[in-house]
Every structure is written in structure tokens, then in C-alpha cells.
């Protein structure tokens, strides 16, 4: 199974810059919310009873997911330098 999603080039003809700014800002906001949620889940997992190894692996996988989301936001905002206005 592959985690690669083939992307077809999107036609951006006729789209106003304001629409693109709104879409990018909305996506960034949703990703940031997901990052916060993953952090909350990681804290929750750390307090669960069970095998320490299993808990550690689960927490690490959640931390890895959070890092991937942070990288997505970084890419979307062009290294945090993107300012839509």
C-alpha cells in the first residue's frame, strides 16, 4: 500500500486571488486544529494503563503524525512566511 496520492494539475483559471487566499487560510486553520487534537490525544494515551511499550509506540506514532501535520502547514505557508494580505 502506498501513501502517495497522485495529484492532477488544477486549473486555476478564473479564480480570484481572494478565493485562493481564503482556501489556503481555511486549510491551514484546519491543519492547526488537527495538530492541537493530536497533541491532546498523545497526552491522553500517555495516561492509559497497559503495556509501557505499546503506550510508548502509540504516543510516538501520534507525535510523528503531529510532525507530519506541522510540515504540511509549513509547506502550505511557504515556511511560515506566507502572508495573505
C-alpha positions in Angstrom: 0.0 0.0 0.0 1.3 3.4 -0.9 0.8 6.7 0.9 1.3 8.6 -2.3 -1.7 10.4 -3.8 -1.3 11.3 -7.5 -2.3 14.9 -8.0 -3.6 16.1 -11.3 -2.7 19.7 -12.1 -5.5 22.0 -11.1 -6.7 24.6 -13.5 -6.7 27.9 -11.7 -8.2 29.9 -14.5 -10.9 32.3 -13.4 -10.2 32.0 -9.7 -9.7 35.3 -7.9 -6.6 35.7 -5.6 -9.0 36.3 -2.7 -10.6 32.9 -3.2 -7.2 31.2 -3.2 -6.2 33.1 -0.1 -9.4 32.1 1.7 -8.9 28.4 0.7 -5.3 28.4 1.9 -6.1 30.1 5.2 -9.0 27.7 5.8 -6.8 24.7 5.2 -4.0 26.0 7.4 -6.5 26.6 10.2 -7.9 23.1 9.9 -4.4 21.6 9.9 -3.5 23.6 13.0 -6.7 22.3 14.8 -5.7 18.8 13.9 -2.2 19.4 15.3 -3.8 20.5 18.6 -6.1 17.5 18.6 -3.1 15.1 18.0 -1.3 16.7 21.0 -4.3 16.2 23.2 -4.6 12.6 22.1 -0.9 12.0 22.8 -1.3 13.3 26.3 -4.4 11.0 26.8 -2.5 7.9 25.5 0.3 8.6 27.9 -2.1 8.1 30.8 -3.6 4.9 29.7 -3.0 1.6 31.5 -1.3 -1.2 29.7 2.0 -2.3 28.3 4.5 0.5 28.5 6.0 -0.5 25.2 2.6 -0.3 23.5 1.8 3.0 25.0 5.2 4.4 24.0 4.8 3.2 20.5 1.3 4.7 20.2 2.4 8.0 21.6 5.4 8.1 19.2 3.1 7.4 16.3 0.9 10.2 17.3 3.9 12.5 17.7 5.0 11.5 14.2 1.6 12.3 12.8 1.7 15.8 14.5 5.1 16.4 13.0 3.8 15.5 9.5 0.9 17.9 10.0 3.3 20.6 11.1 5.3 20.0 7.9 2.1 20.3 5.9 1.3 23.7 7.4 4.9 24.8 6.8 4.7 23.8 3.2 1.3 25.4 2.8 2.5 28.7 4.3 5.8 28.6 2.5 8.0 28.2 5.6 5.7 30.3 7.8 6.5 33.3 5.6 3.3 33.4 3.6 1.1 36.3 4.5 -2.1 36.5 2.5 -2.6 40.3 2.9 
